[in-house]
Amino acid sequence: MTAEEFTEALAAIGWKQSDLCRKTGLERNTPSRWATGAVPVPGWVPAYLGVLLELKRMHAKYLDPKEGKASD
């Protein structure tokens, strides 16, 4: 995952870097190092963010409150 992909994934989820720190116990400066490319994004991060993106996609598809009901 590139620094740009990392930043885009956080934005797509609607999280700030501080949200990621709170949810994962990361030091507060770690995500900014990834976002600037100073340190490579570790392999677990794309997997973690990928799961969150998939959950968001599934929520929008099946449970979107605008629909008022679950859809196929």
Secondary structure, DSSP 4 states (H G I P E B T S, - for coil): --HHHHHHHHHHHT--HHHHHHHHT--TTHHHHHHHTSSPPPTHHHHHHHHHHHHHHHHHHH--TTTSS---
